[in-house]
Amino acid sequence: MRNVETFAVGVVVGFLGGLFGKGGSAIATPLLSLIGIPGFVAVASPLPATLPGTLVASAEYRHANLLDWRIVLWSIGVGVPATVLG
C-alpha cells in the first residue's frame, strides 16, 4: 500500500513543481514522513529532482544575464558552511 501512497506524493510534488517551480523538500519531506517513510530517506529523496531543476534554472538565468554574482558568492560562502554545520 505504501507504493501507492509514495506514487501519489510524487504526483502531487511533481505537479506543484511544474506549476510553481518549487515543491521538492518543502512539500515532499513532510508528506513522505506522514506516510511512514523513514526521516533520513524522506529528507534525501527530493534531492535527485531538485539538483537538475536548479542547475537548468541557473543556466537559463546566467544566459539571460540575470544572475547577481555577488549574491551567488555570498550564498555559497555562507550557505555551504552553514549547511555543513547544521
Secondary structure, DSSP 8 states (H G I E B T S, - for coil): -HHHHHHHHHHHHHHHHHHHS--HHHHHHHHHHHTT--HHHHHHTTHHHHHHHHHHHHHHHHHTT---HHHHHHHHHHHHHHHHH-
